[in-house]
Amino acid sequence: MASKNQHLWQAEHNEEFVKSIEPLESGKFIDWEVTGLFYAGIHYIEAFLVTKKLESSSHEQRLSNMNSAGLTDDKFQNSYDCLYDWARKTRYKCISIQEYQFKLIRQFYNTIKNYILKELP
């Protein structure tokens, strides 16, 4: 099981990756930008879950663990669901997104990150 600090490091690492990709205007790697934010968000969540002695091996198990750990705030849950959906759309359905949509996706990510950082022991 990875530690809280290892998950936090990986989340920051994924954030750095997103920042290093070509500017959004090109749209060249938008799927990877969204995917990078999604996985950064997952590592923030896993950093919290590990403090509750929970570990996730799938997205389904993560949802169950989030509920068990009390991560049930409506705004947090909605942000997770939306970020998950956008990551799947850009990866598997080849959906291109506009800059305003990416800003919204980033807001979902920031909601997750800020909520977890506030809740972490």
Backbone torsions as a table, in degrees:
resi	resn	phi	psi	omega
1	MET	NA	128.4	177.2
2	ALA	-70.1	150.8	-179.5
3	SER	-83.2	168.3	175.7
4	LYS	-55.6	-47.3	-177.8
5	ASN	-66.0	-34.7	176.8
6	GLN	-65.6	-41.4	177.3
7	HIS	-65.7	-40.6	178.7
8	LEU	-64.0	-40.6	177.8
9	TRP	-61.9	-44.4	-178.6
10	GLN	-65.3	-37.7	177.3
11	ALA	-61.2	-46.4	179.2
12	GLU	-65.2	-38.1	177.6
13	HIS	-61.2	-44.8	178.3
14	ASN	-64.3	-37.9	176.2
15	GLU	-61.5	-43.7	178.9
16	GLU	-61.5	-39.6	177.2
17	PHE	-58.9	-47.9	-179.4
18	VAL	-58.8	-41.9	179.9
19	LYS	-67.0	-25.8	-176.0
20	SER	-83.0	-15.0	-177.9
21	ILE	-73.3	157.5	179.4
22	GLU	-49.2	153.4	179.8
23	PRO	-56.1	149.1	-177.7
24	LEU	-55.4	-33.5	-175.3
25	GLU	-54.2	-32.6	-179.6
26	SER	-72.5	-29.5	-179.1
27	GLY	67.0	6.9	-172.7
28	LYS	-64.5	-38.9	-176.4
29	PHE	-123.8	33.0	-175.6
30	ILE	-60.4	-34.9	178.6
31	ASP	-61.4	-38.4	179.7
32	TRP	-75.8	-30.1	175.7
33	GLU	-63.9	-47.3	179.8
34	VAL	-65.6	-43.7	179.2
35	THR	-62.1	-42.0	178.4
36	GLY	-61.3	-42.4	177.6
37	LEU	-65.5	-40.6	179.2
38	PHE	-59.9	-48.2	-177.9
39	TYR	-71.8	-29.0	171.9
40	ALA	-63.2	-43.7	177.6
41	GLY	-60.7	-40.9	178.0
42	ILE	-60.5	-41.4	-178.9
43	HIS	-68.5	-32.7	173.2
44	TYR	-63.9	-43.9	179.1
45	ILE	-62.8	-45.7	179.8
46	GLU	-63.9	-32.7	176.1
47	ALA	-60.6	-39.2	177.1
48	PHE	-71.1	-46.1	-176.3
49	LEU	-60.7	-37.6	-178.5
50	VAL	-64.5	-26.5	176.4
51	THR	-71.2	-16.3	176.6
52	LYS	-102.2	11.4	179.8
53	LYS	64.0	34.3	178.3
54	LEU	-117.2	143.8	178.5
55	GLU	-138.4	141.5	-177.1
56	SER	-112.7	135.0	176.5
57	SER	-110.9	-0.2	177.8
58	SER	-155.3	165.6	177.5
59	HIS	-64.2	-37.2	179.4
60	GLU	-64.3	-44.2	179.1
61	GLN	-66.0	-36.1	178.3
62	ARG	-61.0	-43.5	178.8
63	LEU	-59.7	-44.3	178.1
64	SER	-62.7	-44.9	178.9
65	ASN	-64.0	-37.3	178.1
66	MET	-61.3	-43.0	178.4
67	ASN	-65.2	-43.8	179.4
68	SER	-62.3	-34.1	-177.2
69	ALA	-86.8	-1.6	177.9
70	GLY	86.7	15.5	176.9
71	LEU	-84.7	69.6	-172.6
72	THR	-118.1	6.8	177.3
73	ASP	-55.7	132.4	-175.1
74	ASP	-58.5	-45.7	-178.1
75	LYS	-65.3	-40.6	177.5
76	PHE	-62.5	-50.3	-178.8
77	GLN	-60.5	-43.2	179.4
78	ASN	-62.7	-41.8	179.3
79	SER	-63.8	-42.1	177.9
80	TYR	-62.5	-49.0	-178.5
81	ASP	-59.4	-44.0	-178.8
82	CYS	-67.8	-42.2	178.6
83	LEU	-63.5	-42.8	176.7
84	TYR	-59.2	-46.8	-179.3
85	ASP	-62.8	-44.9	180.0
86	TRP	-65.2	-38.5	178.6
87	ALA	-62.6	-41.4	178.7
88	ARG	-68.2	-41.8	-180.0
89	LYS	-61.1	-44.8	-177.0
90	THR	-73.0	-32.8	-178.7
91	ARG	-78.7	-48.0	-168.3
92	TYR	-103.2	-26.3	-178.2
93	LYS	-105.5	2.4	175.8
94	CYS	56.1	36.0	-179.4
95	ILE	-79.3	128.4	174.2
96	SER	-90.1	148.5	-177.8
97	ILE	-125.3	158.8	179.5
98	GLN	-92.4	166.3	-178.3
99	GLU	-59.4	-40.5	-179.5
100	TYR	-63.8	-33.6	177.8
101	GLN	-69.5	-39.4	178.2
102	PHE	-64.6	-36.9	176.9
103	LYS	-62.4	-39.1	176.9
104	LEU	-66.1	-42.5	177.4
105	ILE	-60.5	-42.4	178.6
106	ARG	-63.5	-36.2	177.0
107	GLN	-63.8	-41.2	176.6
108	PHE	-59.7	-45.1	179.0
109	TYR	-61.3	-47.2	-179.0
110	ASN	-62.4	-35.0	176.3
111	THR	-61.0	-46.0	178.7
112	ILE	-62.3	-52.0	-177.4
113	LYS	-57.9	-51.1	-177.0
114	ASN	-65.2	-38.7	179.0
115	TYR	-63.2	-47.5	-178.6
116	ILE	-64.8	-45.4	-179.0
117	LEU	-61.0	-32.3	177.4
118	LYS	-72.0	-32.9	-175.9
119	GLU	-89.2	-17.4	-176.5
120	LEU	-63.7	135.5	176.1
121	PRO	-75.4	NA	NA
